[in-house]
Each structure stands twice: as C-alpha cells, then as structure tokens.
C-alpha cells in the first residue's frame, strides 16, 4: 500500500518522517495516469536504507551513520501495475498489484510515484504474493505444517 502526502527517510512507515502534508486534492485518476510512466524498463534509485553495497559498504550502514551518498540507479522492469483499491482522504492510500523484475524496490516505486504526482509518498504496507516461482496461494500455515 502506498500512502500519499508523507515521505520518510526509509521510504516506508518505519523511517523518520521527512515531510507530511495534506494530499486530499489527489485523485484516483491522477494516480492512474501517473502509473503509466512507470510500466516498462525504468531506471530506479534504491532506498538509502537498503542492503546494496557501494564501495564495499552497505547503504543502510552508511545511512545509520548519517552519511548521505548519491545512490546509483539500476535498471528494473515493471511488467504490470494494476490499481486494486483507492482510499481518498487527507493522506490517500493506494493498493497496487505489481509484477516486476528481481531487484525492484517497491519502496522506491512508492517514493517515485509520490514525487510524480507532487505529494510525496511512502510505502505503508507490502504483501509479496509471488517470488522466485513460489506463490502465496500455494502456501500453508505454520499450524498446518506442524
């Protein structure tokens, strides 16, 4: 889930809030239109709080020390972006179904989408439904496993 009107240091709700403002003028149509610019092969800047190494050091270690560096972009592919749900309000929420290449940061997608619509945004929730050939719908609960 993407929450508009807020940005954080980690690009998700776990991080310190950097900016917060009302985004109640943002519409579903505006967001839907902006999503089209993200489908396909794009350059994406990973979050500063990520495990990527730059000059042999993890970005999250540098971020925790207060060091800011220019994080290099990487090429990722967003095959499909489907708007599942939209909740308007002071800080609207968007639920997306994302089909993407390995190495894609959904936190970065949320951040970049917020920048594209001019309100800022952060990742408010993530449910991985498919990864590396495994699908959530084929999983079992821990209770069933026992």
C-alpha positions as CSV (number, residue, x, y, z in Angstrom):
1,X,0.0,0.0,0.0
2,X,1.3,3.5,-0.9
3,X,0.4,6.4,1.3
4,X,0.5,9.8,-0.3
5,X,1.3,13.1,1.5
6,X,4.2,11.7,3.5
7,X,7.9,11.0,2.9
8,X,10.2,9.2,5.2
9,X,14.0,8.5,5.5
10,X,13.5,4.8,4.7
11,X,10.7,5.2,2.1
12,X,8.4,3.2,4.3
13,X,6.5,3.9,7.6
14,X,9.3,2.5,9.7
15,X,11.5,5.6,9.0
16,X,11.6,9.1,10.4
17,X,9.1,11.3,8.8
18,X,10.8,13.9,6.5
19,X,7.7,15.7,5.1
20,X,4.0,15.4,5.8
21,X,1.2,17.4,4.2
22,X,-2.4,17.1,3.1
23,X,-2.9,15.4,-0.2
24,X,-6.7,15.4,-0.2
25,X,-6.8,17.0,-3.7
26,X,-5.1,13.9,-5.2
27,X,-7.4,11.8,-7.3
28,X,-7.5,8.2,-8.4
29,X,-7.4,9.4,-12.0
30,X,-4.3,11.5,-11.4
31,X,-2.5,8.5,-9.9
32,X,-3.7,6.1,-12.6
33,X,-2.4,8.4,-15.2
34,X,1.0,8.7,-13.5
35,X,1.3,4.9,-13.2
36,X,1.7,4.5,-16.9
37,X,5.1,6.3,-16.8
38,X,6.4,3.5,-14.5
39,X,5.4,0.5,-16.7
40,X,8.3,-1.0,-18.7
41,X,12.0,-0.8,-18.2
42,X,13.0,2.1,-16.0
43,X,15.9,3.5,-14.0
44,X,15.3,3.2,-10.3
45,X,17.2,4.6,-7.4
46,X,17.2,2.1,-4.5
47,X,16.4,3.4,-1.0
48,X,19.3,4.7,1.1
49,X,18.2,2.1,3.7
50,X,18.9,-1.0,1.6
51,X,21.5,-3.8,1.6
52,X,23.1,-2.7,-1.6
53,X,26.8,-2.2,-1.4
54,X,28.6,0.9,-2.6
55,X,32.4,0.9,-2.3
56,X,32.1,-2.2,-0.2
57,X,29.7,-0.7,2.4
58,X,26.1,-1.4,2.9
59,X,23.9,1.6,2.2
60,X,21.9,1.0,5.5
61,X,25.1,1.2,7.5
62,X,26.1,4.5,5.8
63,X,22.6,5.8,6.4
64,X,22.6,4.9,10.1
65,X,25.9,6.9,10.4
66,X,24.2,9.9,8.9
67,X,26.2,9.7,5.7
68,X,24.4,10.6,2.5
69,X,25.7,9.4,-0.8
70,X,24.4,9.5,-4.4
71,X,22.9,6.1,-4.7
72,X,23.4,4.7,-8.2
73,X,20.4,3.9,-10.2
74,X,19.7,0.4,-11.6
75,X,17.6,-0.8,-14.4
76,X,14.4,-2.7,-13.4
77,X,11.3,-3.8,-15.3
78,X,7.8,-3.2,-14.0
79,X,5.7,-5.5,-16.2
80,X,2.3,-4.6,-14.7
81,X,1.0,-2.0,-12.3
82,X,-2.7,-2.6,-11.5
83,X,-4.7,-0.3,-9.2
84,X,-6.5,-2.6,-6.8
85,X,-8.0,-0.1,-4.4
86,X,-8.0,3.7,-3.7
87,X,-9.0,5.4,-0.4
88,X,-9.2,9.1,-0.7
89,X,-8.6,11.4,2.3
90,X,-6.0,13.7,3.8
91,X,-3.3,11.1,3.1
92,X,-4.8,8.8,0.4
93,X,-3.9,5.1,0.2
94,X,-3.4,3.2,-2.9
95,X,-3.2,-0.6,-3.2
96,X,-1.3,-1.8,-6.3
97,X,-0.7,-5.2,-7.7
98,X,2.9,-5.1,-9.1
99,X,4.5,-7.6,-11.4
100,X,8.2,-6.8,-11.6
101,X,11.7,-8.0,-12.3
102,X,14.0,-9.1,-9.5
103,X,15.8,-6.2,-7.8
104,X,12.9,-3.9,-8.0
105,X,12.3,-1.9,-4.8
106,X,8.6,-1.3,-4.1
107,X,9.6,1.4,-1.6
108,X,11.3,3.2,-4.4
109,X,8.3,2.9,-6.6
110,X,6.1,4.4,-3.8
111,X,8.6,7.3,-3.3
112,X,8.9,8.0,-7.1
113,X,5.1,7.8,-7.6
114,X,4.6,10.3,-4.9
115,X,7.1,12.6,-6.5
116,X,5.5,12.2,-9.9
117,X,2.1,13.4,-8.5
118,X,3.6,16.1,-6.4
119,X,2.5,15.0,-3.0
120,X,5.3,12.7,-1.8
121,X,4.5,9.1,-0.8
122,X,5.9,6.2,1.2
123,X,5.3,2.5,1.4
124,X,2.7,1.8,4.1
125,X,2.4,-2.0,3.6
126,X,3.6,-4.8,1.4
127,X,2.3,-8.3,0.7
128,X,4.5,-10.4,-1.5
129,X,2.2,-12.8,-3.4
130,X,4.8,-14.3,-5.7
131,X,8.5,-14.7,-5.7
132,X,11.1,-17.0,-7.3
133,X,8.4,-19.3,-8.7
134,X,6.5,-19.6,-5.4
135,X,3.0,-18.2,-4.9
136,X,1.3,-17.2,-1.7
137,X,-1.9,-19.0,-2.8
138,X,0.0,-22.3,-2.6
139,X,1.5,-21.7,0.8
140,X,0.4,-23.4,4.0
141,X,0.1,-22.0,7.5
142,X,2.6,-22.8,10.3
143,X,-0.2,-24.7,12.1
144,X,-0.8,-26.9,9.1
145,X,2.9,-27.5,8.8
146,X,3.0,-28.7,12.4
